[in-house]
């Protein structure tokens, strides 16, 4: 499972066209909230389950997206945060979770 195309829609959603013929859409705020980097993961674990982070505008705007090997994408956010590596199965999971909210 690999993306054929990755793009930003309306400055608020990540769109992914997969090689299995499916498409995913993930809201950028949701994507940033579940950044998989060690720092963000630790912050999520230290908060209560009802914690809802508030982001400044630059924290949910994408500066660039790059492919990481054959297994993930890296996102550089406008505020400079760039340590989260979003593996393809994790992106599929986030898309399903985002749509269930």
KOLGU-396634 format. One record per residue: residue number from 1; x, y, z of N, C-alpha, C in turn; residue in three letters. Coordinates in steps of 0.1 Angstrom, whole numbers. Layout:
# residues N
+-----+-------+-------+-------+-------+-------+-------+-------+-------+-------+-----+
:   i :   nc1 :   nc2 :   nc3 :  cac1 :  cac2 :  cac3 :   cc1 :   cc2 :   cc3 :  aa :
+-----+-------+-------+-------+-------+-------+-------+-------+-------+-------+-----+
: NUM :     X :     Y :     Z :     X :     Y :     Z :     X :     Y :     Z : Ala :
...
+-----+-------+-------+-------+-------+-------+-------+-------+-------+-------+-----+
//
This chain:
# residues 101
+-----+-------+-------+-------+-------+-------+-------+-------+-------+-------+-----+
:   i :   nc1 :   nc2 :   nc3 :  cac1 :  cac2 :  cac3 :   cc1 :   cc2 :   cc3 :  aa :
+-----+-------+-------+-------+-------+-------+-------+-------+-------+-------+-----+
:   1 :     8 :   -12 :     0 :     0 :     0 :     0 :     9 :    12 :     0 : Unk :
:   2 :     8 :    20 :   -11 :    15 :    32 :   -12 :     6 :    43 :   -18 : Unk :
:   3 :     9 :    56 :   -15 :     2 :    67 :   -21 :     6 :    69 :   -35 : Unk :
:   4 :    -3 :    71 :   -44 :     0 :    75 :   -58 :     1 :    90 :   -59 : Unk :
:   5 :    -7 :    97 :   -50 :    -7 :   112 :   -50 :   -11 :   116 :   -36 : Unk :
:   6 :    -4 :   127 :   -31 :    -7 :   133 :   -19 :    -8 :   148 :   -21 : Unk :
:   7 :   -19 :   154 :   -16 :   -20 :   169 :   -18 :   -28 :   175 :    -7 : Unk :
:   8 :   -28 :   188 :    -7 :   -35 :   196 :     3 :   -48 :   202 :    -3 : Unk :
:   9 :   -59 :   200 :     3 :   -72 :   205 :    -3 :   -77 :   216 :     6 : Unk :
:  10 :   -81 :   227 :     0 :   -87 :   239 :     7 :   -79 :   243 :    19 : Unk :
:  11 :   -66 :   241 :    20 :   -57 :   245 :    30 :   -61 :   239 :    44 : Unk :
:  12 :   -69 :   228 :    43 :   -73 :   222 :    56 :   -74 :   207 :    56 : Unk :
:  13 :   -71 :   200 :    45 :   -72 :   186 :    44 :   -60 :   180 :    37 : Unk :
:  14 :   -56 :   169 :    41 :   -46 :   161 :    34 :   -54 :   150 :    26 : Unk :
:  15 :   -51 :   150 :    13 :   -58 :   140 :     4 :   -48 :   130 :     0 : Unk :
:  16 :   -51 :   118 :     0 :   -42 :   107 :    -4 :   -50 :    98 :   -14 : Unk :
:  17 :   -44 :    96 :   -25 :   -49 :    86 :   -35 :   -40 :    74 :   -34 : Unk :
:  18 :   -45 :    62 :   -30 :   -37 :    50 :   -27 :   -37 :    41 :   -40 : Unk :
:  19 :   -26 :    33 :   -40 :   -25 :    24 :   -51 :   -35 :    12 :   -51 : Unk :
:  20 :   -43 :    11 :   -40 :   -53 :     1 :   -40 :   -67 :     6 :   -45 : Unk :
:  21 :   -66 :    18 :   -50 :   -78 :    24 :   -56 :   -87 :    32 :   -46 : Unk :
:  22 :   -83 :    33 :   -34 :   -90 :    40 :   -24 :   -84 :    54 :   -22 : Unk :
:  23 :   -92 :    63 :   -16 :   -88 :    77 :   -13 :   -90 :    79 :     2 : Unk :
:  24 :   -81 :    87 :     7 :   -83 :    91 :    21 :   -82 :   106 :    22 : Unk :
:  25 :   -89 :   111 :    32 :   -89 :   126 :    35 :   -87 :   127 :    50 : Unk :
:  26 :   -78 :   135 :    54 :   -75 :   137 :    69 :   -74 :   152 :    71 : Unk :
:  27 :   -82 :   157 :    81 :   -81 :   171 :    84 :   -68 :   174 :    90 : Unk :
:  28 :   -62 :   185 :    86 :   -48 :   189 :    90 :   -47 :   190 :   106 : Unk :
:  29 :   -57 :   196 :   112 :   -57 :   197 :   126 :   -57 :   184 :   133 : Unk :
:  30 :   -64 :   174 :   128 :   -64 :   160 :   133 :   -50 :   154 :   131 : Unk :
:  31 :   -45 :   156 :   119 :   -32 :   150 :   115 :   -21 :   156 :   125 : Unk :
:  32 :   -21 :   169 :   128 :   -12 :   175 :   137 :   -14 :   170 :   151 : Unk :
:  33 :   -26 :   168 :   155 :   -30 :   164 :   169 :   -24 :   150 :   171 : Unk :
:  34 :   -23 :   142 :   161 :   -18 :   128 :   163 :    -5 :   126 :   156 : Unk :
:  35 :     3 :   137 :   156 :    17 :   136 :   151 :    24 :   124 :   159 : Unk :
:  36 :    31 :   115 :   151 :    37 :   103 :   157 :    51 :   105 :   163 : Unk :
:  37 :    56 :   117 :   163 :    69 :   119 :   169 :    70 :   117 :   184 : Unk :
:  38 :    81 :   115 :   189 :    83 :   111 :   203 :    78 :   123 :   212 : Unk :
:  39 :    81 :   135 :   209 :    77 :   146 :   217 :    62 :   148 :   218 : Unk :
:  40 :    55 :   147 :   206 :    40 :   148 :   206 :    34 :   136 :   213 : Unk :
:  41 :    39 :   124 :   210 :    33 :   112 :   217 :    34 :   113 :   232 : Unk :
:  42 :    46 :   118 :   237 :    47 :   120 :   251 :    38 :   130 :   257 : Unk :
:  43 :    36 :   141 :   250 :    26 :   151 :   254 :    12 :   146 :   255 : Unk :
:  44 :     8 :   138 :   245 :    -5 :   132 :   245 :    -7 :   123 :   257 : Unk :
:  45 :     3 :   115 :   260 :     2 :   105 :   271 :     1 :   112 :   284 : Unk :
:  46 :     7 :   124 :   285 :     7 :   131 :   298 :    -6 :   139 :   300 : Unk :
:  47 :   -15 :   140 :   290 :   -27 :   147 :   291 :   -39 :   137 :   294 : Unk :
:  48 :   -49 :   143 :   299 :   -61 :   134 :   302 :   -68 :   131 :   288 : Unk :
:  49 :   -76 :   121 :   288 :   -83 :   117 :   276 :   -92 :   128 :   270 : Unk :
:  50 :   -97 :   137 :   279 :  -106 :   147 :   274 :   -98 :   160 :   269 : Unk :
:  51 :   -85 :   160 :   269 :   -77 :   171 :   265 :   -78 :   173 :   250 : Unk :
:  52 :   -81 :   186 :   246 :   -82 :   190 :   232 :   -72 :   201 :   230 : Unk :
:  53 :   -61 :   198 :   222 :   -51 :   208 :   220 :   -56 :   220 :   211 : Unk :
:  54 :   -51 :   231 :   214 :   -54 :   243 :   206 :   -42 :   247 :   198 : Unk :
:  55 :   -43 :   248 :   185 :   -32 :   251 :   177 :   -32 :   265 :   171 : Unk :
:  56 :   -21 :   271 :   170 :   -20 :   284 :   163 :   -21 :   281 :   148 : Unk :
:  57 :   -24 :   291 :   140 :   -26 :   289 :   126 :   -14 :   282 :   119 : Unk :
:  58 :    -2 :   286 :   122 :    10 :   281 :   116 :    12 :   266 :   119 : Unk :
:  59 :     7 :   262 :   131 :     9 :   248 :   135 :     1 :   238 :   127 : Unk :
:  60 :    -9 :   243 :   120 :   -17 :   233 :   111 :   -17 :   237 :    97 : Unk :
:  61 :    -7 :   244 :    93 :    -4 :   247 :    79 :     8 :   239 :    74 : Unk :
:  62 :     7 :   233 :    63 :    18 :   224 :    58 :    28 :   233 :    50 : Unk :
:  63 :    41 :   232 :    53 :    51 :   239 :    45 :    55 :   230 :    34 : Unk :
:  64 :    58 :   217 :    37 :    62 :   207 :    27 :    59 :   193 :    31 : Unk :
:  65 :    58 :   184 :    22 :    56 :   170 :    24 :    67 :   162 :    16 : Unk :
:  66 :    73 :   153 :    22 :    84 :   145 :    16 :    82 :   130 :    18 : Unk :
:  67 :    86 :   122 :     8 :    85 :   108 :    10 :    97 :   103 :    19 : Unk :
:  68 :    94 :    94 :    28 :   104 :    88 :    36 :   105 :    73 :    32 : Unk :
:  69 :   116 :    70 :    25 :   117 :    56 :    21 :   105 :    52 :    13 : Unk :
:  70 :   101 :    39 :    14 :    90 :    34 :     7 :    78 :    31 :    17 : Unk :
:  71 :    79 :    38 :    29 :    70 :    34 :    39 :    62 :    46 :    46 : Unk :
:  72 :    66 :    58 :    43 :    60 :    69 :    51 :    62 :    82 :    43 : Unk :
:  73 :    55 :    93 :    49 :    57 :   106 :    45 :    62 :   114 :    57 : Unk :
:  74 :    70 :   124 :    55 :    73 :   134 :    65 :    67 :   147 :    62 : Unk :
:  75 :    62 :   154 :    72 :    55 :   167 :    70 :    63 :   177 :    78 : Unk :
:  76 :    66 :   188 :    71 :    71 :   200 :    77 :    60 :   210 :    79 : Unk :
:  77 :    57 :   213 :    91 :    46 :   223 :    94 :    52 :   237 :    93 : Unk :
:  78 :    44 :   247 :    91 :    48 :   261 :    89 :    55 :   266 :   102 : Unk :
:  79 :    52 :   260 :   114 :    59 :   265 :   126 :    72 :   258 :   128 : Unk :
:  80 :    77 :   250 :   118 :    90 :   244 :   118 :    90 :   229 :   123 : Unk :
:  81 :    79 :   225 :   129 :    79 :   211 :   134 :    80 :   201 :   123 : Unk :
:  82 :    89 :   192 :   124 :    91 :   183 :   112 :    96 :   169 :   116 : Unk :
:  83 :    94 :   165 :   129 :   100 :   152 :   133 :    90 :   140 :   132 : Unk :
:  84 :    77 :   143 :   129 :    68 :   132 :   128 :    69 :   125 :   114 : Unk :
:  85 :    71 :   112 :   115 :    71 :   104 :   103 :    58 :    96 :   103 : Unk :
:  86 :    50 :    98 :    93 :    36 :    92 :    92 :    37 :    80 :    83 : Unk :
:  87 :    38 :    68 :    89 :    38 :    56 :    81 :    25 :    54 :    74 : Unk :
:  88 :    25 :    47 :    62 :    13 :    46 :    54 :     2 :    39 :    62 : Unk :
:  89 :     4 :    28 :    69 :    -7 :    22 :    76 :   -13 :    32 :    87 : Unk :
:  90 :    -4 :    40 :    93 :    -9 :    49 :   103 :   -18 :    60 :    96 : Unk :
:  91 :   -14 :    65 :    84 :   -22 :    74 :    77 :   -36 :    68 :    74 : Unk :
:  92 :   -36 :    56 :    70 :   -49 :    49 :    67 :   -58 :    49 :    80 : Unk :
:  93 :   -51 :    45 :    91 :   -58 :    45 :   104 :   -63 :    59 :   108 : Unk :
:  94 :   -55 :    69 :   106 :   -60 :    82 :   110 :   -71 :    87 :   101 : Unk :
:  95 :   -71 :    83 :    88 :   -82 :    87 :    79 :   -95 :    81 :    84 : Unk :
:  96 :   -94 :    68 :    87 :  -106 :    61 :    92 :  -111 :    67 :   105 : Unk :
:  97 :  -102 :    70 :   114 :  -105 :    76 :   127 :  -111 :    90 :   126 : Unk :
:  98 :  -105 :    98 :   117 :  -109 :   112 :   114 :  -124 :   112 :   109 : Unk :
:  99 :  -127 :   102 :   100 :  -140 :   101 :    94 :  -150 :    96 :   104 : Unk :
: 100 :  -146 :    89 :   115 :  -155 :    84 :   125 :  -159 :    94 :   135 : Unk :
: 101 :  -151 :   106 :   136 :  -153 :   116 :   146 :  -166 :   124 :   142 : Unk :
+-----+-------+-------+-------+-------+-------+-------+-------+-------+-------+-----+
//
